[in-house]
Amino acid sequence: MDEVVRTAVRDALARAERPSISDLTPDQQAKVDRMLARMKALPPLDDGGNPDAALYDEHGLPR
């Protein structure tokens, strides 16, 4: 079920219209750059690279 949802989300995002970098004003681009830098500085959610691990235990139940 999880994989079906992930695939559907990926497909929807691929079809979504995304603004081009060239459509951003310099101020908008600076904000995006700052936000990306902050996100890259965050520690990973877990050691295994699985974002679900922060939400669910080893039995698939919510933490």
Secondary structure as UniProt FT lines:
FT   HELIX           2..15
FT   HELIX           21..23
FT   HELIX           26..41
FT   TURN            47..48
FT   HELIX           51..54
FT   TURN            58..59
//
